[in-house]
């Protein structure tokens, strides 16, 4: 029998328990750090598709390697007419940003709650879950120039969407110029037109959009005299467009649609993860509380922006 998502999360979180919170350094062992990150990313839909890199250093580079096209040459019998080809190598830099999550629990709650001693572990699982959702949100929407009420959160890093909009390397399509931004099949085919042909044959491309954008597209399909929209409406499935599967990502804004290989998106984490818990100290004694904190480093980077099409300006 297959396990539910919650059961998988609990299994992944197994090596991390409340006993791992210490009042000392709180530094997790390598195996515990990996298990914690596995549990974090289990909670988000895109994490199973994206690429994760776990490094010791807080900054550095990730090497990438490629081979050019049309490298074959004719062969002449009995003649050494070889033309040597070399792989192309380059680096993608990363610099992780430190983040933290703090919470507290009153001793009275631990004594009186319905779960008894299991309550503390339950809260840890919930916090781990939320770390995953927050990281996915930050990976897509991080913006170091944001001045909104969420600036304290968004300013921590430059997310993938910010990078695509500002680096000038991705292929960007103004979706607002098509059907006034209301999603139609034209937006998808404009994205295909913008994608270089060399990336179309990989078989790994995915449409990446918010649940609302997918819902609007299904509604658009149901207004047409075909069975595709009714089938999608009845089954609740994300429709394939031009043979390419779609991914629903809650962190994606409704105004954007991406065509990309999810492995092009990389989340870099260091293994230096700290989890701390204390029931000591003046504040803990006087307020009768337990205090907890998780510290980790993270940086969302893109390996090859040339392999991504960003449709922007859709109806928000």
C-alpha positions as CSV (number, residue, x, y, z in Angstrom):
1,X,0.0,0.0,0.0
2,X,1.4,3.4,-0.9
3,X,2.0,5.9,1.8
4,X,0.2,9.3,2.0
5,X,2.1,12.5,1.7
6,X,1.8,13.1,5.4
7,X,3.2,9.6,6.1
8,X,6.1,10.2,3.7
9,X,6.9,13.5,5.5
10,X,6.9,11.7,8.8
11,X,9.2,9.0,7.5
12,X,11.6,11.6,6.0
13,X,11.5,13.6,9.2
14,X,12.3,10.5,11.2
15,X,16.0,11.2,12.0
16,X,15.0,14.7,13.2
17,X,13.1,14.8,16.5
18,X,12.7,17.1,19.4
19,X,15.7,15.3,20.9
20,X,17.8,16.9,18.2
21,X,17.2,20.4,19.6
22,X,20.0,21.3,22.0
23,X,20.9,24.4,24.0
24,X,24.5,24.1,22.7
25,X,25.5,24.6,19.1
26,X,22.6,22.7,17.7
27,X,24.6,21.7,14.6
28,X,23.1,18.7,12.8
29,X,25.2,15.8,11.6
30,X,25.4,15.5,7.8
31,X,22.9,12.6,7.7
32,X,20.5,14.6,9.9
33,X,20.9,17.7,7.8
34,X,20.0,15.8,4.6
35,X,17.0,14.2,6.3
36,X,15.8,17.6,7.5
37,X,16.1,19.0,4.0
38,X,14.3,16.0,2.5
39,X,11.5,16.5,4.9
40,X,11.3,20.3,4.1
41,X,11.1,19.7,0.4
42,X,8.7,16.8,0.7
43,X,6.0,19.4,1.6
44,X,6.1,21.3,-1.7
45,X,4.9,20.1,-5.2
46,X,7.8,21.6,-7.3
47,X,10.6,20.2,-5.1
48,X,10.3,16.7,-6.6
49,X,11.1,18.1,-10.0
50,X,13.7,20.8,-9.3
51,X,17.3,20.2,-8.6
52,X,18.9,20.5,-5.2
53,X,22.5,21.0,-4.4
54,X,23.9,20.6,-0.9
55,X,27.2,22.2,-0.2
56,X,29.6,22.8,2.7
57,X,30.5,26.4,1.7
58,X,28.0,29.3,2.0
59,X,29.2,30.7,-1.4
60,X,30.9,29.2,-4.4
61,X,30.0,28.0,-7.9
62,X,28.4,25.0,-9.5
63,X,30.1,23.8,-12.7
64,X,28.1,23.0,-15.8
65,X,29.3,21.2,-18.9
66,X,27.9,21.1,-22.4
67,X,28.6,19.9,-25.9
68,X,28.1,22.1,-29.0
69,X,25.9,21.1,-32.0
70,X,27.0,19.8,-35.4
71,X,30.2,18.3,-34.1
72,X,30.3,15.3,-36.6
73,X,32.8,15.5,-39.4
74,X,33.3,13.4,-42.5
75,X,35.8,10.5,-42.4
76,X,38.3,9.8,-45.2
77,X,39.7,6.2,-45.5
78,X,43.3,5.9,-44.6
79,X,43.7,9.6,-43.6
80,X,43.9,11.1,-40.1
81,X,41.6,14.0,-40.7
82,X,40.2,14.2,-37.2
83,X,38.9,17.5,-35.7
84,X,39.1,17.5,-32.0
85,X,36.0,18.7,-30.2
86,X,36.0,20.0,-26.6
87,X,33.2,20.2,-24.1
88,X,32.3,23.7,-23.0
89,X,32.4,24.4,-19.3
90,X,31.3,27.3,-17.2
91,X,30.2,28.1,-13.7
92,X,27.0,29.3,-12.0
93,X,27.7,31.2,-8.8
94,X,25.8,31.0,-5.6
95,X,25.8,32.8,-2.3
96,X,23.4,31.4,0.3
97,X,21.4,33.7,2.5
98,X,20.9,32.9,6.1
99,X,17.3,32.5,7.4
100,X,15.7,31.4,10.7
101,X,12.4,30.2,12.2
102,X,11.7,30.8,15.8
103,X,8.7,29.7,18.0
104,X,7.8,29.1,21.6
105,X,5.5,26.7,23.4
106,X,4.0,27.3,26.9
107,X,4.7,24.5,29.4
108,X,1.0,24.5,30.3
109,X,0.1,23.7,26.6
110,X,2.5,20.7,26.7
111,X,0.9,19.4,29.8
112,X,-2.8,19.9,28.9
113,X,-3.0,19.3,25.1
114,X,-4.8,16.3,23.7
115,X,-1.7,14.8,22.1
116,X,0.3,14.7,25.4
117,X,4.0,14.2,24.8
118,X,3.5,13.9,21.1
119,X,2.5,17.6,20.8
120,X,6.0,18.9,20.7
121,X,7.0,16.5,17.8
122,X,3.7,17.5,16.0
123,X,4.6,21.1,16.1
124,X,8.1,20.3,14.8
125,X,6.5,18.6,11.8
126,X,4.3,21.5,11.1
127,X,7.2,23.9,11.3
128,X,9.2,21.7,9.0
129,X,6.3,21.7,6.6
130,X,6.1,25.5,6.7
131,X,9.8,25.9,6.1
132,X,9.3,24.0,2.9
133,X,6.4,26.2,1.7
134,X,8.3,29.4,2.6
135,X,11.4,28.3,0.8
136,X,9.4,27.5,-2.3
137,X,7.7,30.9,-2.1
138,X,11.1,32.6,-1.7
139,X,12.6,30.5,-4.5
140,X,10.1,31.9,-6.9
141,X,9.2,35.3,-5.5
142,X,12.3,36.5,-3.6
143,X,12.9,40.2,-4.6
144,X,15.7,42.2,-2.9
145,X,14.1,45.4,-4.2
146,X,10.6,44.8,-2.8
147,X,9.1,47.5,-0.5
148,X,5.8,45.9,0.3
149,X,4.5,44.7,3.7
150,X,6.3,41.4,2.9
151,X,9.7,43.0,2.3
152,X,11.2,41.4,5.4
153,X,10.5,38.0,3.8
154,X,11.0,38.7,0.1
155,X,14.2,40.8,0.5
156,X,16.1,37.7,1.8
157,X,17.1,36.6,-1.7
158,X,16.5,37.2,-5.4
159,X,14.1,34.5,-6.6
160,X,13.9,32.8,-9.9
161,X,11.2,35.1,-11.3
162,X,13.2,38.1,-10.3
163,X,16.3,36.7,-12.0
164,X,14.4,35.9,-15.2
165,X,12.9,39.4,-15.4
166,X,16.2,41.2,-14.7
167,X,19.1,39.2,-16.1
168,X,18.1,39.7,-19.7
169,X,19.0,36.1,-20.6
170,X,15.7,34.3,-20.6
171,X,13.2,34.5,-23.5
172,X,10.3,36.7,-22.3
173,X,6.9,36.9,-23.9
174,X,4.5,39.8,-23.1
175,X,1.3,37.8,-22.3
176,X,-0.6,41.0,-21.7
177,X,-0.4,41.8,-25.4
178,X,-2.4,38.6,-26.2
179,X,-6.1,38.5,-25.4
180,X,-5.6,41.3,-22.9
181,X,-3.7,38.9,-20.7
182,X,-6.5,36.4,-20.3
183,X,-5.0,32.9,-20.7
184,X,-5.6,31.2,-24.0
185,X,-3.8,28.5,-26.1
186,X,-2.1,31.4,-27.9
187,X,0.0,32.1,-24.8
188,X,1.3,28.6,-24.8
189,X,2.1,28.5,-28.5
190,X,3.9,31.9,-28.3
191,X,6.0,30.4,-25.5
192,X,6.9,27.4,-27.8
193,X,7.8,29.8,-30.6
194,X,10.1,31.6,-28.3
195,X,11.9,28.5,-27.0
196,X,15.1,27.6,-29.0
197,X,14.6,24.3,-30.8
198,X,17.5,22.7,-29.1
199,X,15.6,22.6,-25.9
200,X,12.4,21.3,-27.3
201,X,13.6,17.7,-27.9
202,X,14.7,17.0,-24.3
203,X,11.4,15.5,-23.2
204,X,11.9,17.3,-19.8
205,X,10.1,20.6,-20.5
206,X,7.1,21.5,-18.3
207,X,4.6,24.2,-18.1
208,X,4.8,25.9,-14.7
209,X,1.9,28.0,-13.5
210,X,-0.3,28.7,-10.5
211,X,-3.4,26.7,-9.6
212,X,-5.5,29.7,-10.5
213,X,-3.9,30.1,-14.0
214,X,-4.6,26.4,-14.7
215,X,-8.2,26.8,-13.5
216,X,-8.6,29.7,-15.9
217,X,-7.1,27.8,-18.8
218,X,-9.5,24.8,-18.1
219,X,-12.4,27.3,-18.0
220,X,-11.2,28.7,-21.4
221,X,-11.1,25.1,-22.8
222,X,-14.7,24.4,-21.6
223,X,-15.9,27.4,-23.6
224,X,-14.7,25.8,-26.8
225,X,-16.5,23.2,-28.8
226,X,-14.1,20.4,-27.9
227,X,-14.0,17.6,-25.4
228,X,-10.7,18.6,-23.9
229,X,-12.1,21.2,-21.5
230,X,-14.9,19.0,-20.3
231,X,-12.5,16.1,-19.7
232,X,-10.1,18.3,-17.7
233,X,-13.0,19.8,-15.7
234,X,-14.3,16.3,-14.9
235,X,-11.0,14.7,-14.0
236,X,-9.4,17.7,-12.3
237,X,-6.2,17.0,-14.2
238,X,-3.8,19.6,-15.5
239,X,-4.1,19.5,-19.3
240,X,-1.1,18.7,-21.5
241,X,-0.5,21.5,-24.0
242,X,1.4,20.6,-27.2
243,X,2.3,17.3,-25.6
244,X,4.0,19.0,-22.7
245,X,2.8,18.3,-19.1
246,X,2.0,21.0,-16.7
247,X,2.9,21.6,-13.0
248,X,0.7,23.5,-10.6
249,X,2.8,25.6,-8.2
250,X,1.0,27.5,-5.4
251,X,3.9,29.9,-5.1
252,X,3.7,31.0,-8.7
253,X,1.9,34.4,-9.3
254,X,-1.1,34.3,-11.6
255,X,0.5,36.7,-13.9
256,X,3.3,34.4,-15.0
257,X,3.6,31.2,-17.0
258,X,6.9,29.4,-17.5
259,X,8.1,26.8,-20.0
260,X,11.2,25.2,-18.7
261,X,13.0,22.0,-17.6
262,X,12.5,22.0,-13.8
263,X,16.0,20.7,-13.4
264,X,17.1,24.1,-14.7
265,X,16.0,25.5,-11.3
266,X,18.4,24.8,-8.5
267,X,18.1,25.3,-4.8
268,X,21.5,25.4,-3.1
269,X,21.6,24.7,0.7
270,X,24.5,24.3,3.0
271,X,24.7,21.4,5.4
272,X,25.3,23.7,8.3
273,X,21.8,23.5,9.7
274,X,21.2,24.3,13.4
275,X,18.2,23.4,15.4
276,X,18.0,24.7,19.0
277,X,15.7,24.3,22.0
278,X,16.0,25.6,25.5
279,X,13.9,25.4,28.7
280,X,16.6,27.3,30.6
281,X,17.4,30.9,31.1
282,X,15.7,33.8,32.8
283,X,13.0,34.3,30.2
284,X,12.2,30.6,29.9
285,X,11.8,30.4,33.7
286,X,9.8,33.6,34.2
287,X,7.4,33.0,31.2
288,X,7.2,29.2,31.7
289,X,7.9,28.5,28.1
290,X,10.2,26.5,25.8
291,X,12.0,28.3,23.0
292,X,13.0,26.8,19.6
293,X,14.9,28.0,16.6
294,X,15.9,26.6,13.2
295,X,18.8,28.2,11.2
296,X,19.6,27.4,7.6
297,X,21.1,28.8,4.4
298,X,19.6,28.8,1.0
299,X,20.0,30.3,-2.5
300,X,17.8,29.8,-5.6
301,X,19.8,29.9,-8.9
302,X,19.2,29.0,-12.5
303,X,21.6,26.9,-14.5
304,X,20.7,28.0,-18.1
305,X,18.3,30.9,-18.5
306,X,18.5,30.5,-22.3
307,X,16.4,27.3,-21.8
308,X,13.5,29.1,-20.1
309,X,10.5,31.0,-21.6
310,X,8.8,33.5,-19.2
311,X,5.3,34.6,-20.2
312,X,4.5,37.7,-18.1
313,X,1.7,40.2,-18.0
314,X,-1.1,37.6,-17.6
315,X,-4.2,38.6,-15.7
316,X,-3.4,38.6,-12.1
